């Protein structure tokens, strides 16, 4: 069974949004996934006319299932996820709005447009986001997964390893202890100068093993390096992306752009040219305890 049986690409007719097609069609072909294209439009057009308006190259037309939805873009995207069994959304950080004149140094909050932000915050499936500086470089060769000790990064690592096994990629794992952080994640355990050289690597090894309980040994062998560092998290990750020629950044997060480590994510999205796969932790079933007569 394919890792992502169906892939959804939302398009608005802009050149910027159409850049996601190359990456999406490559992924669909490598993973054996069905490729869906969604346009939210007030007036449905003939398929050929709409695909041309969306700037979809003709050679891709036979591979695509086109959907036209008369709704606001984010609402149409979210509604399509369950309807078509979508396992992955591929989209650019900004669409039509990115083609308007913009300041040379955009505000961090404007790196991701309102449609992409709504999808990222509200959908449960992974989203492959192409940042404003995206440079197409296919096939992918290396994935980088920052880990923190939280459930979100565990699931991101597990997905990255499975994806790497399907696409023949190397996986690099990195943890950067933020010297400005409080008692949070692994950073709370690096309390003295030698921690990165003694107990810290063992703790990180345990974290990596814990994140991969359902991945086979062949998939786990995709991990080429576990890198440790200290300092500014975004700066350290950017240096690693550049040094290793990273093709894909896989990040676990909780879906909120205004809190916690989202500041690091926004900084990375503003600076990098590789796509970012954003993975949320799966929702857990609520636990309830029955007592008294309900037990009998």
Protein Blocks (a to p, Z undefined) as FASTA:
>chain_A
ZZblbacdddehiaklmmmmmmmmmmmmmnopacddddddfbdcdfklmmmmnopafklm
mmpccddddddfklmmmmmmmmnopabdcddfbfflmmpccdfbdcfklmpcfklmmmmm
mpmbdcddddfklccddddfbdcdddehiaklmmmmmmmmmmmmmnopaddddddddfkb
ccehjllmmmbfklmmmmmmmmmmmmmmmmmmmbcfklmmmpmbdcddedjfklmmmmmm
mmnopabdcdddehiakgcjllmmmmmmmmmmbdcddddddddddddddehjllZZ
